[in-house]
């Protein structure tokens, strides 16, 4: 028999799995929707000492008290140890942290771990690192907390109670914890009504793992409306980061649900079916060939002779054949990219191709490596881009009054500062398959990286936006949000569409449409520079 142990997101309890549990039990499974200490109807047990370790022990004790599975033989020939059931641990959001902690202590009892719209925390990681709600980060920053309660004694939204409880978000702000797409109004109202404060120690105590989980099969269930997808995972694997190579293990499978962060409320029947299939070892498997032939290291779509480049620190200059100062185009890569990734982005064929191409047309091409190594690194990356721009503008071979900035993929968020207060020398901003608003599950603590907001301050600054037809839905939604804001404020946005184009199309789609899109976007940017 398969036994499902269901552990949910912060502020919730076993009640949230009601409809999923019904579906799983109808299939003959044993189901344990868990309410952890201090949560739901166990909130009276919360205390200052309640932390992640408390929740891990909750699950360990549950695993230890599971009834042995019945023997297949009614009359065994000799006494035998009772068989143990196939335990599938499901962790949703925060729930993956106690799930991994418990499985690490009882690896022999666990048949599979399911990450339900959850991250991949490692040994030493605190749950706070994956919390998308900026309010929680601000409350827990530097150990200083505002405290407060209502007249009824409940924690005030936005304050840490004196007993160390983090209140759930207000009724209209649950999207801070992930997309609520697909959740019916009555289910959302139930979520708001039954949510309980979360002990702060559950967010701050680091997860400790011994390595015992390496042999336990895993499944990732990705909720696309919350910004994750199999395509995105394959992109991470393709970067060659050793941390993600484990995802090509045949024991690792994936499913997608086209809904938001709360599938147990929005699509409980589909989720129950996916969990049954996951327990059976089904699902999409990522081929090792994804990392053997990564798309970002394939040839550039245009046949452009590579030009000599000058390297200064983390900045490369591609210089045109000219005697007078020329305008410059600064190309800003996306991310986050682990610091260990080699080659670094400025050596990728796509950026070498762009730098060489604009230099062949009479402008200075600039590429750089910035420090967007994780989602907390946008501030560092913004500093790196600003420093690179100042270095370029100080070069006597560059016309300092004619500069364009061109952002790619998740580097698109770095355009926000420049759109918010464009200097006179910035003649154009370009963005190619960009992310223009933080994805729902991204724990960005700095609210300034929102181009879909700051474009309203850009005035008539020209924006050249290259949009691919086959964009990932979660990214396409941010582009539409940006374009809606741009239209409202009558910003000067030119759209270059790439029919049948993919994210990263310059090294994937060697088609005439792709070549024309690159050429058109470059011509437009250089036109705004007066080149």
Legacy VTK file of the C-alpha trace (Angstrom):
# vtk DataFile Version 3.0
C-alpha trace
ASCII
DATASET POLYDATA
POINTS 531 float
0.000 0.000 0.000
1.128 3.548 -0.733
0.980 5.997 2.142
0.944 9.693 1.337
2.105 12.178 3.963
1.045 15.657 2.847
2.813 18.708 4.304
1.629 22.131 3.202
2.816 25.697 2.829
3.385 28.108 5.708
0.354 29.304 7.712
-1.729 26.284 6.704
-2.467 22.799 7.985
-3.863 19.423 7.049
-7.260 20.955 6.291
-5.953 22.415 3.025
-5.581 18.905 1.526
-9.233 17.901 2.081
-10.221 17.360 -1.567
-6.865 15.878 -2.590
-7.029 13.383 0.282
-10.467 12.230 -0.870
-9.147 11.503 -4.358
-6.112 9.617 -3.079
-8.153 7.496 -0.678
-10.556 6.586 -3.463
-7.568 5.051 -5.250
-6.862 2.841 -2.244
-4.030 4.851 -0.709
-3.577 5.695 2.943
-3.384 9.480 3.387
-2.089 11.616 6.252
-2.650 15.353 5.741
-0.375 16.820 8.413
-0.962 19.786 10.674
2.418 20.647 12.163
2.977 21.825 15.733
1.738 25.373 16.215
-0.378 25.383 13.055
-4.116 25.069 12.420
-5.898 23.278 15.238
-2.475 22.748 16.887
-1.693 26.463 17.120
-2.142 26.373 20.906
1.036 24.258 21.020
3.171 26.973 19.462
5.855 28.499 21.628
9.070 30.455 21.311
10.961 27.161 20.940
8.855 25.902 17.999
11.100 25.792 14.948
11.984 23.687 11.920
13.360 20.929 14.135
9.972 20.693 15.844
8.267 20.165 12.501
10.850 17.600 11.379
10.226 15.591 14.559
6.469 15.769 13.914
7.006 13.911 10.641
9.595 11.474 11.989
7.173 10.408 14.714
4.384 9.974 12.178
6.590 7.796 9.962
7.666 5.699 12.945
4.054 5.037 13.966
2.748 3.982 10.560
1.196 0.536 10.615
3.226 -2.129 8.793
1.824 -3.110 5.444
0.000 -6.461 5.413
2.023 -9.412 4.174
1.182 -10.688 0.706
1.159 -14.244 2.031
-1.599 -15.250 4.441
0.517 -18.066 5.893
4.243 -17.384 5.593
6.459 -20.434 5.741
8.549 -18.845 8.460
8.317 -15.759 10.630
9.175 -12.608 8.734
9.525 -8.945 9.468
6.299 -7.118 8.605
6.580 -5.233 5.344
6.706 -1.459 5.564
4.409 0.649 3.411
5.650 2.759 0.505
5.735 6.205 2.066
5.512 9.184 -0.289
6.346 12.462 1.399
4.835 15.523 -0.305
6.175 18.958 0.597
4.402 22.084 -0.642
6.330 25.363 -0.408
7.671 25.656 3.145
6.588 22.051 3.711
9.517 20.708 1.707
11.917 21.702 4.500
10.472 19.447 7.239
9.845 16.776 4.584
13.527 16.676 3.612
14.631 16.813 7.229
12.429 13.844 8.167
13.340 11.808 5.080
17.032 12.357 5.824
16.514 10.631 9.184
14.332 7.812 7.844
15.549 7.291 4.260
14.802 3.571 4.369
11.135 4.233 5.017
10.593 6.754 2.203
9.772 5.552 -1.306
9.644 9.022 -2.902
9.794 12.719 -2.065
7.535 15.082 -4.012
8.469 18.766 -4.277
5.094 20.424 -4.883
5.833 23.892 -6.260
8.761 23.924 -3.865
12.466 24.651 -4.097
15.521 22.462 -3.619
16.911 23.510 -0.226
20.349 22.175 0.650
22.123 21.430 3.906
22.430 24.646 5.901
19.617 26.515 4.107
16.927 28.217 6.136
13.391 28.257 4.760
13.518 32.057 4.714
15.823 31.931 1.685
12.947 30.620 -0.447
10.173 32.771 1.037
8.826 35.043 -1.727
7.060 37.454 0.642
9.282 40.515 1.133
7.356 41.448 4.262
8.612 38.364 6.098
12.208 39.133 5.107
11.840 42.703 6.383
10.326 41.559 9.686
13.105 39.078 10.341
16.003 41.196 9.041
18.838 41.744 11.498
16.840 40.206 14.336
14.751 43.352 14.843
10.991 42.982 14.807
8.009 45.252 15.246
5.551 43.627 17.615
1.840 44.021 18.003
-1.513 42.355 18.469
-5.128 43.174 17.770
-7.620 43.845 20.537
-8.500 40.149 20.372
-4.854 39.190 20.912
-4.108 38.055 17.337
-0.851 39.145 15.674
-1.140 42.292 13.588
-0.499 41.786 9.861
3.011 43.058 9.250
4.219 42.611 12.841
5.963 39.823 14.715
4.040 38.922 17.840
5.813 38.951 21.183
5.725 35.157 21.217
7.597 35.039 17.893
4.709 34.323 15.518
4.659 35.643 11.941
1.079 36.530 10.946
-0.360 35.259 7.662
-0.793 37.823 4.896
-3.922 39.986 4.779
-6.894 38.664 2.848
-6.057 40.548 -0.345
-2.307 39.813 -0.323
-1.982 36.038 -0.482
-0.337 36.415 -3.895
2.770 37.460 -1.927
3.163 33.725 -1.233
2.602 32.657 -4.828
0.031 32.975 -7.539
-3.566 32.345 -6.495
-4.538 31.681 -10.119
-7.385 29.195 -10.407
-8.384 29.241 -6.741
-12.183 29.657 -6.431
-13.413 32.543 -4.297
-14.857 30.258 -1.630
-11.612 28.280 -1.361
-9.589 31.493 -1.070
-11.933 32.705 1.651
-11.413 29.411 3.493
-7.630 29.814 3.183
-7.863 33.289 4.705
-10.202 32.155 7.481
-8.204 29.119 8.598
-4.652 30.435 8.145
-2.602 30.472 11.357
0.481 32.471 12.380
3.801 30.724 11.686
6.493 30.391 14.368
9.470 32.461 13.190
11.942 29.720 14.104
10.500 27.556 11.344
11.795 30.142 8.846
15.145 30.901 10.450
16.527 27.573 11.692
18.805 26.011 9.039
17.923 22.655 7.518
20.491 19.989 8.324
20.955 17.101 5.909
23.437 14.226 6.202
23.397 13.143 2.557
21.237 10.096 3.263
18.658 11.319 0.734
20.860 10.724 -2.303
19.227 7.360 -3.049
15.615 8.438 -2.500
13.645 9.014 -5.750
12.114 12.455 -6.175
9.435 14.171 -8.225
8.962 17.856 -8.920
5.419 19.103 -9.526
5.750 22.527 -11.152
2.894 25.037 -11.179
3.323 27.027 -14.364
1.146 29.987 -13.374
3.496 30.476 -10.437
6.490 30.880 -12.710
8.054 27.418 -12.940
8.092 24.911 -15.773
9.947 21.881 -17.064
11.489 24.100 -19.748
12.926 26.364 -17.084
14.400 23.396 -15.197
15.970 22.081 -18.400
17.477 25.525 -18.945
19.106 25.401 -15.503
20.454 21.915 -16.150
21.816 23.077 -19.502
23.991 25.697 -17.808
26.182 22.896 -16.510
25.903 23.745 -12.817
26.864 20.556 -10.936
24.100 21.202 -8.376
21.459 20.589 -11.037
22.992 17.545 -12.702
21.230 15.333 -10.167
17.997 16.257 -11.961
19.035 14.091 -14.923
18.986 10.978 -12.698
16.318 8.589 -14.067
14.835 8.377 -10.562
13.899 12.068 -10.823
10.643 12.891 -12.597
8.618 16.025 -13.285
5.024 17.044 -13.856
3.459 20.378 -14.744
0.150 21.708 -13.461
-1.180 24.745 -15.307
-2.326 26.574 -12.233
-0.989 28.785 -9.442
0.787 27.974 -6.194
-2.247 26.372 -4.509
-3.168 23.354 -6.676
-4.821 21.544 -3.762
-7.408 24.340 -3.865
-7.522 25.083 -7.598
-7.172 21.623 -9.201
-7.408 19.016 -6.417
-8.485 16.218 -8.748
-5.591 16.816 -11.148
-3.168 17.041 -8.247
-4.370 13.752 -6.758
-3.860 12.052 -10.130
-0.369 13.535 -10.481
0.574 12.339 -6.998
-0.649 8.829 -7.814
1.431 8.823 -10.986
4.446 10.214 -9.163
4.214 7.411 -6.578
4.260 4.940 -9.488
7.493 6.468 -10.806
5.886 8.162 -13.801
6.614 11.637 -15.120
8.892 13.566 -17.465
12.601 12.756 -17.210
15.314 15.226 -18.161
17.811 13.779 -20.602
21.519 14.097 -19.763
21.937 15.407 -23.318
20.413 18.696 -22.113
23.692 19.415 -20.327
25.897 17.739 -22.916
24.735 20.100 -25.683
23.529 23.259 -23.907
21.665 25.607 -26.187
23.480 28.732 -25.000
26.802 27.389 -26.324
25.588 26.724 -29.855
26.573 29.043 -32.727
25.099 32.538 -33.104
22.254 32.832 -35.594
24.140 35.341 -37.783
27.356 34.478 -39.576
29.384 37.368 -38.167
33.200 37.248 -38.153
34.364 37.422 -34.556
36.180 40.667 -33.898
39.065 41.389 -31.580
37.944 42.442 -28.113
39.642 44.264 -25.292
39.065 42.937 -21.766
39.139 45.146 -18.692
38.027 43.433 -15.515
34.567 42.019 -16.127
33.980 44.175 -19.253
34.805 43.400 -22.911
34.885 46.012 -25.694
34.340 45.187 -29.376
35.725 48.169 -31.273
34.675 49.304 -34.752
37.045 50.492 -37.450
36.769 54.204 -36.688
39.017 57.144 -35.839
36.422 59.167 -33.934
34.392 58.336 -30.803
31.508 56.028 -31.612
28.209 55.240 -29.790
28.119 52.130 -27.597
25.666 49.296 -26.968
26.028 47.567 -23.591
24.649 43.992 -23.579
23.438 42.760 -20.159
22.958 39.018 -19.675
20.307 37.306 -17.585
20.404 34.859 -14.698
20.627 33.972 -11.955
23.775 32.081 -12.947
25.954 30.243 -10.426
29.352 31.878 -9.978
31.022 28.640 -11.056
29.428 28.530 -14.533
32.042 28.328 -17.286
32.318 29.801 -19.784
30.871 32.987 -18.335
28.172 34.820 -20.338
30.473 37.274 -22.125
32.173 34.267 -23.725
28.917 32.671 -24.869
28.498 32.621 -28.655
25.350 34.760 -28.467
27.004 37.692 -26.704
30.214 37.369 -28.716
27.985 37.470 -31.793
26.063 40.566 -30.699
29.245 42.419 -29.723
30.933 41.593 -33.009
27.832 42.447 -35.034
27.343 45.970 -33.691
31.082 46.643 -34.023
30.927 45.597 -37.677
28.191 48.216 -38.114
30.226 51.043 -36.583
29.285 51.044 -32.877
31.202 49.867 -29.824
29.866 46.538 -28.588
30.136 45.960 -24.840
29.590 42.715 -22.928
30.082 42.116 -19.238
29.806 39.538 -16.485
27.724 40.715 -13.533
27.080 39.048 -10.193
23.482 37.911 -10.509
24.284 34.535 -8.953
21.003 34.106 -7.078
17.723 35.957 -6.652
19.183 38.070 -3.848
21.880 39.352 -6.208
19.977 41.929 -8.234
21.430 44.782 -6.188
24.993 43.575 -6.802
24.292 43.038 -10.481
22.834 46.545 -10.806
26.025 47.962 -9.306
28.126 45.958 -11.768
26.118 47.249 -14.735
26.398 50.844 -13.532
30.165 50.482 -13.065
30.526 48.980 -16.535
28.573 51.838 -18.078
30.790 54.415 -16.390
33.908 52.564 -17.559
32.609 52.527 -21.120
31.554 56.187 -21.122
34.991 57.191 -19.808
36.742 55.473 -22.734
37.888 58.122 -25.282
36.855 55.839 -28.148
33.222 55.984 -26.977
30.831 58.861 -27.544
29.709 59.207 -23.917
26.503 60.978 -24.922
25.244 58.137 -27.112
24.796 54.870 -25.215
22.163 52.115 -25.361
21.542 49.384 -22.789
20.294 46.003 -24.002
18.950 43.488 -21.484
18.294 39.755 -21.928
16.052 37.253 -20.136
15.902 37.768 -16.343
18.449 40.537 -16.755
15.411 42.502 -17.924
14.637 43.383 -14.294
17.893 45.365 -14.241
16.393 47.801 -16.734
14.100 49.158 -14.006
16.556 51.728 -12.618
17.327 53.121 -16.058
13.654 53.380 -17.005
12.830 55.065 -13.711
15.317 57.915 -14.232
16.865 57.787 -17.727
19.967 60.005 -18.047
20.289 62.260 -21.075
23.046 60.142 -22.606
20.871 56.985 -22.561
19.366 57.048 -26.035
17.647 53.648 -26.031
16.813 50.621 -23.880
16.428 47.249 -25.575
15.138 43.996 -24.083
15.138 40.556 -25.679
12.886 37.726 -24.366
12.947 39.676 -21.101
11.505 39.094 -17.675
9.929 42.480 -16.913
8.313 41.788 -13.540
9.424 39.374 -10.796
7.912 35.935 -11.218
5.395 35.059 -8.493
7.645 32.774 -6.444
10.792 34.921 -6.612
11.877 36.123 -3.143
13.089 39.574 -4.239
13.650 41.744 -1.181
14.213 44.923 -3.228
11.022 46.300 -4.713
12.793 48.545 -7.206
13.412 45.866 -9.865
10.017 46.134 -11.562
10.298 47.513 -15.112
6.545 47.032 -15.593
6.160 49.751 -12.948
9.110 52.047 -13.704
8.327 52.256 -17.434
5.682 54.804 -16.426
8.547 57.168 -15.547
10.578 56.606 -18.729
8.997 59.425 -20.700
9.753 59.144 -24.412
12.880 57.010 -23.985
12.819 54.549 -26.922
12.405 50.888 -25.947
13.069 48.078 -28.447
11.466 44.859 -27.199
12.147 41.537 -28.933
9.366 39.049 -28.184
9.452 35.333 -29.027
6.287 33.503 -30.018
7.107 30.359 -28.021
7.985 32.173 -24.804
7.404 30.433 -21.496
3.940 31.486 -20.284
5.200 32.757 -16.937
7.650 35.111 -18.692
5.208 36.139 -21.420
2.828 37.330 -18.689
5.449 39.812 -17.432
5.941 41.158 -20.970
2.212 41.724 -21.334
2.128 43.496 -17.963
4.933 45.773 -19.162
3.279 46.490 -22.491
-0.012 47.331 -20.808
1.743 49.847 -18.558
3.701 51.240 -21.512
0.517 51.715 -23.510
-1.197 53.456 -20.611
1.591 56.031 -20.389
2.218 56.193 -24.152
5.826 55.031 -23.912
7.821 54.717 -27.121
7.987 50.923 -27.383
8.840 49.137 -30.630
8.092 45.397 -30.709
10.165 42.977 -32.757
8.375 39.629 -32.941
10.134 36.340 -33.651
7.675 33.853 -35.221
8.146 30.351 -33.757
11.026 31.744 -31.687
12.148 30.262 -28.384
13.657 31.874 -25.309
17.333 32.152 -26.245
16.425 31.936 -29.943
19.736 33.366 -31.234
21.499 30.050 -30.639
18.455 27.765 -30.965
16.394 28.886 -33.937
18.604 29.208 -37.017
15.751 30.425 -39.184
15.320 33.328 -41.556
12.785 34.846 -39.142
15.318 34.703 -36.305
18.053 36.278 -38.401
15.748 39.074 -39.523
14.640 39.735 -35.922
18.215 40.172 -34.704
19.102 42.377 -37.676
15.982 44.508 -37.255
16.470 44.995 -33.509
20.117 45.971 -33.991
19.241 48.402 -36.788
16.597 50.004 -34.603
18.911 50.423 -31.604
21.699 51.886 -33.754
19.175 54.193 -35.373
18.278 55.629 -31.961
21.996 56.162 -31.348
22.277 58.105 -34.579
24.519 55.443 -36.056
LINES 1 532
531 0 1 2 3 4 5 6 7 8 9 10 11 12 13 14 15 16 17 18 19 20 21 22 23 24 25 26 27 28 29 30 31 32 33 34 35 36 37 38 39 40 41 42 43 44 45 46 47 48 49 50 51 52 53 54 55 56 57 58 59 60 61 62 63 64 65 66 67 68 69 70 71 72 73 74 75 76 77 78 79 80 81 82 83 84 85 86 87 88 89 90 91 92 93 94 95 96 97 98 99 100 101 102 103 104 105 106 107 108 109 110 111 112 113 114 115 116 117 118 119 120 121 122 123 124 125 126 127 128 129 130 131 132 133 134 135 136 137 138 139 140 141 142 143 144 145 146 147 148 149 150 151 152 153 154 155 156 157 158 159 160 161 162 163 164 165 166 167 168 169 170 171 172 173 174 175 176 177 178 179 180 181 182 183 184 185 186 187 188 189 190 191 192 193 194 195 196 197 198 199 200 201 202 203 204 205 206 207 208 209 210 211 212 213 214 215 216 217 218 219 220 221 222 223 224 225 226 227 228 229 230 231 232 233 234 235 236 237 238 239 240 241 242 243 244 245 246 247 248 249 250 251 252 253 254 255 256 257 258 259 260 261 262 263 264 265 266 267 268 269 270 271 272 273 274 275 276 277 278 279 280 281 282 283 284 285 286 287 288 289 290 291 292 293 294 295 296 297 298 299 300 301 302 303 304 305 306 307 308 309 310 311 312 313 314 315 316 317 318 319 320 321 322 323 324 325 326 327 328 329 330 331 332 333 334 335 336 337 338 339 340 341 342 343 344 345 346 347 348 349 350 351 352 353 354 355 356 357 358 359 360 361 362 363 364 365 366 367 368 369 370 371 372 373 374 375 376 377 378 379 380 381 382 383 384 385 386 387 388 389 390 391 392 393 394 395 396 397 398 399 400 401 402 403 404 405 406 407 408 409 410 411 412 413 414 415 416 417 418 419 420 421 422 423 424 425 426 427 428 429 430 431 432 433 434 435 436 437 438 439 440 441 442 443 444 445 446 447 448 449 450 451 452 453 454 455 456 457 458 459 460 461 462 463 464 465 466 467 468 469 470 471 472 473 474 475 476 477 478 479 480 481 482 483 484 485 486 487 488 489 490 491 492 493 494 495 496 497 498 499 500 501 502 503 504 505 506 507 508 509 510 511 512 513 514 515 516 517 518 519 520 521 522 523 524 525 526 527 528 529 530
